[in-house]
Structure formats: structure tokens, C-alpha cells
Amino acid sequence: MGITIREITEENWVEAVKLEVKKEQASFVASNAVSLAQSKFQPFLECYGIYSEDKMVGFSAVGQNPVDKTVWIVRHMIDAKHQGKGYGKAGLKKMIECVRAKFSCAEIYLDVEPENEVATNLYKTAGFKITDKKHGKSPIYKLNLSEYTEDY
């Protein structure tokens, strides 16, 4: 599977905005348009397209919290038409590689809606472990990169 990630730019932002999750998943993740707008007002956020060959199939936003320097995967989504093909897992692996290299961090954090079982299972399989903290009602998960393996 030829999965790559590319920064969202002037050339591909419209393609990113057109990606949508399934209707029943809409409450789990902000739209890509909202994420792109957020990145303009919170410049520590960086947005990426997840590509299969030359087709954008997903979107992620990552960043380092400017206050406590923790590194986060803020958004991770696969377009409804491309779900169930392994792109979520493959894209997550690429994003973890990207974040590890970019921020030289030891840990990566994310939060996930408690009802989003598919995403929760993906993150747990990748090695994210639940913490005792929450962001709103969403549990926060942490990946210790010293324990991370791509064999999942």
C-alpha cells in the first residue's frame, strides 16, 4: 500500500475540505475545514493529507502545545469512501513517524470520543494507552515512543 503524507497547501486544501467521515461519525471529529481554520489561528497546528498514490484519502492535524510542549495528533480521519481499506492504520503509522522526526518527542498524545470504538481500537492497537486525564468528556491517550513498534 503506497501511503504517503503531504502538508496541506494552497494546492490541495480544497481536496482536504471535501473529505468527510460517515454521517454517523460526524460528531466524533471536527470537519477538515474547521481544522484548517484552527491551524491559521493556532499556528502550532500543522495539517496533512493522507494519500494513497496521488489520491487524498484522509487528513490529520498535529502539533506541539506551546505551553507544556506535549505533542498531539489532534485530528485523524479517513474519508467515508475509503474506510475499511487499512488507510487509517497506514496513515497513523506515517503520522507517528512524521511527528517523531519533526518534534524529537518521547510521547504522543491524542484524545478520542468515548463512543468512537473504531478509532479507540486503532489507537490502542498502535500502543496508545489511556491516561487518567480527559479533554472535555474525551479520554486522553498517550503513546510512549520507546515502546512503539510498527508491527500492529
C-alpha positions as CSV (number, residue, x, y, z in Angstrom):
1,M,0.0,0.0,0.0
2,G,1.7,3.2,-1.2
3,I,0.6,5.6,1.6
4,T,2.3,9.0,2.0
5,I,1.5,12.2,3.8
6,R,1.7,15.6,2.4
7,E,1.4,19.0,4.0
8,I,-1.9,20.8,3.2
9,T,-1.1,23.8,1.0
10,E,-2.7,26.2,-1.4
11,E,-2.6,23.4,-4.0
12,N,-4.5,20.7,-2.0
13,W,-6.6,22.4,0.7
14,V,-9.9,22.2,-1.4
15,E,-9.3,18.4,-1.8
16,A,-8.9,18.2,2.0
17,V,-12.1,20.1,2.7
18,K,-14.1,17.7,0.5
19,L,-13.2,14.7,2.6
20,E,-15.9,13.6,5.0
21,V,-16.4,10.8,7.5
22,K,-19.6,8.7,7.5
23,K,-22.7,10.6,8.7
24,E,-22.8,8.6,12.0
25,Q,-19.2,9.6,12.7
26,A,-19.7,13.3,12.2
27,S,-19.9,14.0,15.9
28,F,-16.5,12.3,16.5
29,V,-14.2,14.7,14.7
30,A,-14.2,18.3,13.6
31,S,-14.5,18.9,9.8
32,N,-11.3,19.4,7.9
33,A,-12.4,23.0,7.1
34,V,-12.6,23.7,10.9
35,S,-9.2,22.1,11.4
36,L,-7.6,24.2,8.6
37,A,-9.2,27.3,10.0
38,Q,-8.0,26.4,13.5
39,S,-4.4,26.0,12.1
40,K,-4.5,29.5,10.9
41,F,-5.3,30.9,14.3
42,Q,-3.2,28.4,16.2
43,P,-0.2,28.2,14.0
44,F,1.4,25.4,16.1
45,L,-1.1,23.1,14.4
46,E,0.0,21.5,11.1
47,C,-2.4,19.8,8.7
48,Y,-1.5,16.9,6.4
49,G,-3.3,14.9,3.7
50,I,-3.0,11.1,3.8
51,Y,-2.5,9.9,0.2
52,S,-2.9,6.5,-1.5
53,E,-0.7,7.1,-4.6
54,D,-1.9,10.5,-5.8
55,K,-5.4,10.4,-4.2
56,M,-6.1,12.1,-0.8
57,V,-8.0,9.6,1.3
58,G,-7.6,11.1,4.7
59,F,-6.5,14.0,6.8
60,S,-4.5,14.6,10.1
61,A,-3.6,17.6,12.1
62,V,-0.7,17.5,14.6
63,G,1.1,20.0,16.8
64,Q,3.1,20.8,19.8
65,N,1.3,22.5,22.7
66,P,3.1,25.8,23.1
67,V,2.5,25.9,26.8
68,D,3.6,22.4,28.0
69,K,5.4,21.2,24.9
70,T,3.4,18.0,24.6
71,V,2.9,16.7,21.1
72,W,-0.5,15.8,19.9
73,I,-2.3,14.1,17.0
74,V,-5.2,16.5,17.1
75,R,-7.2,15.0,14.2
76,H,-7.1,11.8,12.2
77,M,-9.8,10.9,9.7
78,I,-10.3,8.8,6.6
79,D,-12.9,9.8,4.0
80,A,-16.1,7.7,4.2
81,K,-15.5,6.3,0.7
82,H,-12.1,5.0,1.7
83,Q,-12.7,3.5,5.1
84,G,-12.2,-0.2,5.8
85,K,-9.2,-0.5,3.4
86,G,-6.4,-0.1,6.0
87,Y,-5.8,3.6,5.3
88,G,-6.5,4.7,8.9
89,K,-3.8,2.3,10.3
90,A,-1.3,3.1,7.5
91,G,-1.9,6.8,7.8
92,L,-1.5,6.7,11.6
93,K,1.9,4.9,11.2
94,K,3.0,7.6,8.8
95,M,1.8,10.4,11.1
96,I,3.6,8.8,14.1
97,E,6.8,8.7,12.0
98,C,6.3,12.3,11.0
99,V,5.7,13.6,14.5
100,R,8.6,11.6,16.0
101,A,11.0,13.1,13.4
102,K,9.7,16.6,13.5
103,F,9.4,17.1,17.2
104,S,12.0,14.6,18.5
105,C,9.5,13.7,21.2
106,A,9.3,10.8,23.6
107,E,5.5,10.7,23.8
108,I,2.5,11.5,21.6
109,Y,-0.9,12.3,22.9
110,L,-4.4,12.3,21.5
111,D,-8.0,12.3,22.7
112,V,-10.9,10.3,21.3
113,E,-14.6,10.5,21.7
114,P,-15.6,7.6,24.0
115,E,-18.3,6.4,21.6
116,N,-15.8,6.2,18.7
117,E,-14.9,2.5,19.1
118,V,-13.2,2.1,15.8
119,A,-10.7,4.9,16.4
120,T,-10.2,3.8,20.1
121,N,-9.4,0.3,18.9
122,L,-7.0,1.6,16.2
123,Y,-5.1,3.8,18.8
124,K,-5.0,1.0,21.4
125,T,-3.6,-1.4,18.8
126,A,-0.9,1.1,17.9
127,G,0.1,1.2,21.5
128,F,-1.7,4.3,22.8
129,K,-2.6,3.8,26.5
130,I,-5.4,5.6,28.3
131,T,-4.4,8.1,30.9
132,D,-6.3,9.4,33.9
133,K,-6.9,12.8,32.1
134,K,-9.7,13.9,29.8
135,H,-10.2,16.7,27.3
136,G,-13.9,17.5,27.9
137,K,-15.5,14.1,28.0
138,S,-12.9,12.5,25.8
139,P,-10.2,10.3,27.4
140,I,-6.6,11.3,26.6
141,Y,-4.3,8.5,25.4
142,K,-0.5,8.5,25.4
143,L,1.9,6.6,23.1
144,N,5.3,6.1,24.7
145,L,7.6,6.1,21.6
146,S,10.3,4.0,23.4
147,E,7.7,1.1,23.4
148,Y,6.3,1.8,19.9
149,T,6.6,-0.8,17.2
150,E,5.1,-0.6,13.7
151,D,4.1,-4.3,13.9
152,Y,0.4,-3.9,14.6
